[in-house]
């Protein structure tokens, strides 16, 4: 395993560490205010591309890279957040400070 593989894994762990907190907040508040569906889709496509790249790499030389697992886990978490976004997007809570004198 090269330094590049270690750094890739570290990047995926750092990015992936934030998704459970966002998912928990969305489930707790049932509010997606401040989230962008475009952003979520771009990130999801990025993880799909990373997963495809690792699968192609695996089929090319037969060497399994553990970062494949991280791509899949992160992709699943982002996909779940996308589902939550569309489920709760119509429930944007009104801001109590808006319209107040």
N, C-alpha and C positions, 0 to 999 in steps of 0.2 A: 504494500500500500504506500502510495506516494504522499508527499506533503499536499499536493493538489487535492487528493481524495480526502484527506483529513480536513482541509479547509472547506471543501464542499460540504462535508458532513456537519461541520461546525456552523456554517451558514444556514443549513436546513434546520438544525436544532434551534438556532436563534430565531429564525422566522417562524418555525412551528410552535415555539413556546408561547407566542401571543394568541394563537387561535383559540385555545381552550378558554382563555379569559374573555374573549369577545363572544364566543358561543354562550358561555355562562351568563354574561351580561344580557345578551339578547333573550335568552330563555327566561331570565329573572324579570326583566322589565317589559318584555314583549314589545320593544320599541327599537326601530332601526334608524331613527333620526341620526343624521350625520354619516350614514353609510352610503356608499355609491355602488350601484349594481354594476356599473362599468368597471370600477376598480376590482370588485370581487371576481368578475368574469375574466379580466386580464390576468389576475393572479392564478385563477383556476386553469386557464389555458397554459400559463407558464409551468405549472406543476404537471399538467398532462404532457407537455413537450419534454420536460425533464425526465418523466417516467419513461416516455417513448425512447428517449436517447439512451437511458440506462438499459432498457430492454434490448435495443439494437446492439449496444456494446456487449451485453451478455451473449447474444446470439452470435456475435462476430468472433469473440475469443473464448467464450465459455467461462469467463471469470466473473463470479458474482461480486458485486460491489454493494456493501450494506446501505449506501445512500439511496438505493432503489426503494428500500423499506421506508425511508424518511420521505421521499417524494410521494409515495403512495399514501402514507399517513397524513401528510400535510394536505395533499389533494383531497382526501376524504373529509378533512376538517373544513376546508374551504368550501367544498361542495355542500356540506351540511349548513354552513353559514349562508350560502346562496339560497338554499331551500327556506331557511328561516327568514331571510330577507323578503322573499316573495310571499311568504305566509303572513308576515307582520307589516308589510309596507303600507297597507291601508289603515293601519291603526296608529298613525302618527299622533301622539298626544299633543294637545294644544299647549302652547307656552303660556303659563299664567301671567307672565309679565308683559305679554303683548297686549297692546290696547289700554294698558293701565296708565292713568295720568301721572 
